[in-house]
């Protein structure tokens, strides 16, 4: 369902409106004094799977660069070794 949503014309138009509204730059990078204008993606603040009624709500969208978008969703982060804080007794 979600994959087809992102191919619809209505989403593509709204996505472009969000990018223009955010001055074609990552808003998180801008908040940190950096200007990132490449590899931009539009993020749903409240995720589509949890709030489908907000999927096409411009107020629920923000422009992020690929790195910030991945960080927001916890993608590609090193996983903590689950044994680090455990002690084994033999």
Secondary structure, DSSP 8 states (H G I E B T S, - for coil): -HHHHTTSHHHHHHHHHHHHHTTTS-HHHHHTT----SSEEEEESS-TTT-GGGTT-GGGEEEEEHHHHHHHTTTT-----TTTT-----
